[in-house]
Amino acid sequence: MARRPGQIVDEQKQLEKMEKMKSLANGYRDVEPIEDAEEAVSQQKLASLRDLVFLGRLTEKKEIGGFIFDIQSLTVAEQKSMMKRVMKADDEERLLGIRPIILSYAIRAVNGVPLDELCEDETITSVEDRRISVISGLQASLAEKLHKAYDNLIEEAEGDGAEGVKK
């Protein structure tokens, strides 16, 4: 039977080496090594679960007329909330109001300012209503351009499928 040369490995040094390689792969240079191997594994699993939330999330900065709109794909919870709002409306309002509602969820900020903070009507207290108020005040042509940008973002997300990662 052939003999293989054995090697004694210091687990702590091996763990530090793995952490350093991992941090370099992620683009970080000085990351403190994790002392306990079990803690390292549990932290890695937790980080993976956190990444799952962002899997497939796409964000685009769309410049129109000198303004930069941050447009983002929606989470399941956001879509559910949006659909509840749409379904509460009557048929006519549902048909005419769906785009402003979609945009109020998809547009996160304009020139770095959160959308709800752009609402000038201080009597509106709900964040959702403030966002819709801002979108409803836009020109129809601008809203159309923003909706096209959102549609393109969704098509890109669907094209990536499960392989898409946060961008």
Secondary structure as UniProt FT lines:
FT   HELIX           11..25
FT   TURN            26..27
FT   HELIX           37..54
FT   TURN            55..56
FT   STRAND          59..64
FT   TURN            65..66
FT   STRAND          67..72
FT   HELIX           76..88
FT   HELIX           91..106
FT   STRAND          107..110
FT   TURN            111..112
FT   STRAND          113..114
FT   HELIX           115..118
FT   TURN            122..123
FT   HELIX           127..136
FT   HELIX           140..160
FT   HELIX           161..163
//
